[in-house]
């Protein structure tokens, strides 16, 4: 097996490939949202730029934001399970939705906002590889509003079965899941025109100096991000240990102070005197005296 140097999950490749090939992006979105390609009248990429300063920044997000027939659609790849992804997706949705309201606009004019996440880890305890969430009443399952739609496609749950040219959604997800040259060749061998176009675009982009330089910068940023997270974790561990030691010392000192108070009380010292020499509160001293 020949492992791919870059996969469709590589965020710089993902962004470059679909920004430079909007027809492919449109076809991908149609399959992910089960929309007929011919039915789309308006399709626009809102954030096609990939400025170098953002690539080099830690925690940079390379999503693709689109307007599809009046809907806001945001597509993102997530490789690592950082244990907070559902909360992040809610934040992404809230930001997209809230910023879509024009000045002096009416709330009813806010657009339907869709977040699509293709993720390479298991997020939910279910066998289905596709999950969609929207706001529903808990008991009646009545839809509160159609303005929210959160889609998750879990690549690890794609069924293991022979691929066919008829199931375009599974073909697309298999492209994103592919880790080896042989997997790409199997998909290409089906001679499905859109898949051939996507793989050819992938091979063309990964061979360009522009992409390799962007990926070098992005890789450097990923290392910085990982180092920052490790540093924060290590500092948190050290702080926790220090706090634990401090709490232990404080508990030990309090116990010794109470022993002194008990001894003084046993020798006949007054409560006021014990309070003065130990600094304990009256309630504690009276409890010890009893």
C-alpha positions, 0 to 999 in steps of 0.5 A: 500500500502506498500512503498518500502524502496528502489526502482530501482531508488535508485542510489546505488541499480541501480549500484550494481544490474546491475554491478552484473548482466550484463546480465540484464543490457544488456537486459535493454539496448537492450530494451531502444535502440531497439537493438536485444539482439542476435545481440550484439557481444561486451558488456563491463561495463567500470566503475564497481567499487563503491569505498567508497570514491566516495559514501561519496563524495558530487555530486557523479554520479553513472552512468553505462558506457558501450561499446556496439559493439564499441559504448559508452553508458552511462546509468543514473538515475535522480530523482530530477529536478534541472532545469539544466539536459539537460545542464548536459547531454550535458556535460556528452556527450561531456566528454565521446566523447572527452575523447574517442579520443586516442593520435594521433587518427583521429577524424573520429575514434571517437565512436558513444556516447549515453547517456541514462537518466531515469528520474522521472520528466517531462522534455519536453512539449510532451506526449511521454515518450521517446525522442531522440536528435541528431544534425540536420540542423534546416530547412532541418532536415539533420543529421550532424553526427550520433555520438551523441544520447541523450535518455530521458525516462520520468517515469511520462509519462508512459501510465496508462494501464494494463501491458503485458509480451509482452512490455518489455520496459514498463515492465522495465520502470514500474520497475523503476517507482514502489514505492510500494511492490504491484506494484512489485508483479503485474509485477512479477505476469506476470511471465516474466522470465527477470522481475522475475530475476530482482526483485529477484536480487533486493530483494537479494541485498537490504537484504545484509549488503554491500548494506545497508552500501553503501546506508547509506554512500550515504544517508549521502552524499545526505544530505550533498549535499542538505545542501550545495545547501541550504547554497549556495542558502541562501548565494546568497539571503543574498548577493542579499539583501545586494547588493540591500541595497547598491545600494539603499543607493548609489542611495540615496546618489547620489540624495542628492549630485545632490540636493546640486549641484542644490542648489549651482548652483541656488545661482550662484556658478560656475560649477568648484566650484560645481564639486570640492565640489560634485565630480560629473562629468562635464556632470552631473553638466552642465545638472543640470545647464540647 
